[in-house]
Amino acid sequence: MSPSRIPEHASRGFIIPIGGRIGNSDILAQFVSLCGGRKARIVIIPTASSDPDTGREYEQLFRGMGAHDAKAIRIERRSDADDADYLALLERADGVFLTGGNQLKLSTTLGGTPVAKLLRLRNARGQHVAGTSAGAAFLSEHMIAFGEEGPTPKVGMATLAPGLGLTNRVVIDQHFRQRDRLGRLLMAVALNPFAVGLGLDEDTAAFIGPDEVVEIHGSGAITCIDPSKVEYSSADHMDRGQPISLVGVQLHILTRGLTYNLHTREVCVDAVSSSAN
C-alpha cells in the first residue's frame, strides 16, 4: 500500500517504529508529547497481540503519562475494521499506537480495510503513528513478514509482504541485534534497493519526521542500511539458501542523538559532537 498524498499546506505526522521491549519510558513520553501531552487523544490497536490484556495495559500506561485519553479498539476480524465507532475514534485521535505480536496478523486483518485507509489519510494530515515490534514492521509499504536469523544474507532469508504503507522509504526490522537479523534485512533491501533498511534494537525508536529526517531515541542502536550505491548484487541468480553478494552497500550504526536524512542519505553528528566538547 502506498502512502496517501499529503494535502497542500499540510504536514505529515511522525512515523515511529520501536524495536520492541520498551524499557525506556522516554520513548513513549516523547510520543505522548508529540500527540499533545495532556491534550493527547491516543488510540491503541492491539490486533497483533494474542494477550487480551495488551490494549488495557497500554491504556493505563498512556493515561499514566498524562494523555487526556487513551482507548484500545479490538479489531480481531476484518469486519471489525468497518466499525463506525472505531473509525470515529481514529478520525479524532492525535496519535495511534500499534502493539507487538504477529505482523502477519496485522497485514491479513487490517490490509485493505477502512481502518488501514483512514490511518494513511490521517497520517498524511498530521496524525502521529507509532508501533512496537510487529507494529513497527507493519508501518512501511514493504514489510518483513518473517525470515531466518544470521549475519549473512541468503536467498529466501527474508519474506516480504505488504504493510500499512505510511512510508515507502524504509523497510523495518525489529529486535534487531538481540535476534541476529542483519542477514535478513540485507536480503530485504537487496530485493528492494529503493528503500533504506532500518534495524531497530529493543528499547530503541526511530522518529521519522515529516521532513524525512530520522531521530534516534532509546538505549540501543539502529542499524541503517543504504543500498542506493550498490554496484553489484547476485540476489537474482543464486539458489535458495545460498549467500548473496552485495557490493557497495553502506551501513551505519546510529545511536541516540544522531539523525539520518532519508532524502540525502546523510548522517548528522553535529549535535552529538557539540555536546561532547
N, C-alpha and C positions, 0 to 999 in steps of 0.2 A: 504494500500500500504506500502510495506517495504522500508526502506532506501536503497539507492544504495550502493554498495560496494565501500569503499574508496581505490583508487589505491595505490600501493606500493610507498612509499616516498611522498605521498600526505597528505594533512591535510584538514579535513572538514571545511567548513565555519561556522561562527556563526549562530545559530538559535535564533531569538529574538522575543518572544511573548510579546506583550504590552497589558495591561489591558483595554485600551480604554481611550477616553477623555484626550488626551495628552496635559497637560498644561506645562510640564517641557521640554523645548526645548533641555535640555542636553541629553535626551534620543535619540532624532533624530540626534543631533550633534555627539554623540558617534557612531551612526550607520554610518553617513557620513564619520567620521574619519576612521572607520574600512574599509570602501569601498575605501579609498584612498584620502580622503579630496578633495583638489582642482583638483585631477585627477579622482575623482569618477564618474562612469557611473552607474546611477540608473534607473531601470525600475519599474514603478508603475503599479500594476494590481488592478483596482478599480471594479472588477466584482461583489463583494459583495454589493456594494452601489447602491442605486436607484437614487442618485443625479448625474446628468450628469456632474456636475462641479467638482466632487471629484478629478478626475485624474488631471485636470488642476491646482487645488489648491495645490496639493502635488508637482507637477512640480515646481510651483513658490516657494514653501516652501524650497525644497531641493536646488534649484538653489540659493535662498537667503542665504542658509547656506554655499555656496561656492562650491557645487558639480559642476564638469565640465559639466555634462549633466544629465538631468532627463526627462524621457519620459514615458508617460502613454500609455498603449496599451488597446484598448477597445475589451474585449472578452465577448460578450453578448450571443453568441450561441456557441455550441460545435464546429461547423465548423470553427469559428474564431480562435480556438486554433491550426488549421492546417496552419495558415498564415505564409508563408516563411519569410516575413519581420519581423514579431513578433518574430519568432524563432531565427532569426539572431540577433536581438536586445538582446534577453535573453542570447544568446551564448556569446556576448561581454560584458555583464553587470558585474560590480563588485558586485552589490547588487540588490536585488529585494524587493519591499515593497508591501504587500497586505493590502488593506484598510479594514475598518469595514463595517458592513452592515448585511447580512444574510449568515451565514456559509453554509447553505444547498444550496444556490445558487452557492457557490464556489465548493462544492463537486459534485453537479449534472452537473455543466457546465465544470469544469476542470478535474474531475476524469477520469483517463484512457486516456487522450489526450496527444498529443506530447508535449504540454506545461508542463503538470504535470511531465511527464517522464524526460524532459530536466531539470526542476528545481531540481529534485532529483539527477540527474547526476552531474549538475554543483555545487550543494551544497557539494556533496561528493568530489569535486575537488577544493573547496575553496571559492565558491561564498557565500556571506552572504545573508540570507533571514530573513526579519522581517515582522511581521504582527500585526495589532492592532485590538482589539475586535474580530469580526468574523474572520479576517485574522489571529489572534493569535490562535484561537481554531482549525483552519484548518491545522496548521503546522505539527501536530503529526499524527502518524498512526491511532490512535483511537481518534475520535472527538466527543465531546458532541454536538449533533445536536440541542437539546432543552431539557427542563425539567422544574420542578417546583421549586419555592423558598421555603426556610425554612431551619432551622438548623439541623433537624433530618433526617437521610437517610431513605427513604421509597421505597418499591418496585415500580418500574415504574417512579420514580422521575427523572431519567436520561435516555435519549435515545441516544445511541451511533451510529455513522455512520463512514464509512471510511474517513480519512482525507488525506492530501497530502502525508504523510509518510516520512518526513525528519528525524524523530526520532520515535522510539517505546518505549523510556524510560520514557516518560511523557504523562499524559493526562492533558489538559489545560482548565481552565475555566477563564472567564474574568468578568469585572465589579463586582468583587467578593464580597467584603464587602458591596458595595453600593446596590447590588441586593440580598443579603442574600442567597448565593449559596453554603454554606457549605454542606448542606444535599445532594445536587445532585452530588457534587464532591466526597463525601464519598461513595455514591452509585456507582459512576463510577469506583472508584478504587476497590470497593468490587467485581464488575463484572470482573475486570481485575487487579488482585493483583500483577502482574509483574511490572506495571508502577507506577511511583510516580505522585501523583496529585499536580499540581501547580495552585493555585487560585490567580489570579493577581488582585489587586486593580486597580482602574483607575489611570492613570498617573504613572504607575509602570511597569517596564520591567524586564524580566529575560534574561540575555545574556548567552546563553548556548554555551560554548566554545568547540573547537574540543577535549579538554581533558575531556569533560563531567562535567566540573565544572560550576556551575551556579552563575553568579554575579548579584546582585540586584541593580537596578538603579531606581531613581524616588522618588516621595514624599510619596508613600503609602507603603504597605507591601505585601509580598507574603506568602500565607498560603500553607505550604508544608506538604503533607500527604504521609507518607511512610507505605504501607501495608505489607511490607516484613516479619514482625514479628507477623502478625495476627494469633492468636491461634484458633479463632473460629469466624465463620460468619454464620448467619441464612438466608443469601440472597437467598439460593437455595430452601427454603421451606416455605417462607412466601407469603401470597396472596398480590395481587396488592393493593397498598395504605397503607399497614401495615409497621410499622417501623421495621428495622432490627437491629440485634446485631452485633457489631464488637469489638472483644476483642483483645487487644494488638496492635492496630493501633497507630503509632507515628505521632504527629502533631507538626510542628514548625511554628513560626511566624518570618519571615525573613524581615529585613529592609535594607536600603542602607548601603553598606559596608560589609555585611556578604556574605559568599559564601557557596554553598552546593554542595557536590560531589555526582553525580549520581551513581558512581561506588561503593563507600564505604558507601553511605547514611549518611555521616557525615557533620555537620555544622562547619565552621571555623569562629571563632570570634576573632582571634588574631589581625587582622588589626584594628578592632574597639576598642578592649581593649587597644592596644598600643596608639592609638590617644587620648583616654580618659584620659590617665595618664600623 
